Amino acid sequence: MASLALPTRKDEAFRYADLAALETLWPLAVQEIHVPAGASDALAITAQSDQAEAREIAITLEDGASFDLRVLNAGGGYGRIAVTAVLGKGASFHFGAAQLGGAAQTLEIVTEVRHMAPDAVSRQVVRSVLGGHAVGTYLGRVHVARGAIGTDGEQSIRAMLLERTATANARPELEIYADDVKCAHGCAVGELDPQGLFYLQSRGLPPAEAKKLMLHAFIAEAFVGAPEGDALTEAALAALDGLL
């Protein structure tokens, strides 16, 4: 299946999109992933092309299933990853993503996690590092349906601006229609801590190395526990070198 009608900025999920670049890719085929009851699966996506890239992924987790999705969005052009995950009873979904952009890049991650039955768990960790005139966006909704008691959903969204000409857009959102749930989101946009940089430099690290080390730790949070975490982190560090 594919999304046929080209969206406009009136569509919330495309408010910050590069519609001119998106038009060259439209319509988008939807990658469908189905995890049977009690099964586990994982997927790592590395988007590093200099050409425009956009992917839509629809994940269905049956009762007791688990899925681990990690994304590195660091291409030289427009990059968009949109994910919808539907969770059955006791299912578990972990999403970790890093976005690294510079120049005039537009990078986007859009998620919707639907808790449709009791006792499902979802975790989302997104880290963005942006320089130049890059625009990095995270739009994410956690939906908890009626009767989905015992839901545990969490979003942790942070963006680091290397230059004040860069832009970070973030909208974590909770939509809850059930009682007895545990849902939380945290969002922050800022710059590297000058006291942290001073501390590392006082221990003998050159300024450039101190900055890189702090950003390394920041990005690595998105890939902790991933089956391909080391490879993703190495690819992210290579992309980071191009921004510094």
Buried (B, 14 or more C-beta within 10 A) or exposed (E): EEEEEEBEEEEEBBBBBBBEBBEEBBEBEBEEBBBEEEEEBBBBBBBBEEEBBBBBBBBBBBBBBBBBBBBBBBBBBBBBBBBBBBBBBBBBBBBBBBBBBBEEBBBBBBBBBBBBBBBBBBBBBBBBBBBBBBBBBBBBBBBBBEEBBBBBBBBBBBBBBBEEEBBBBBBBEBEBEBEEBEBEBEBEBEEBEEEBBEEBBEEEBEEEEBBBBBBEEBBBBBBEEBEBBEBBBEBBBEBBEEBE
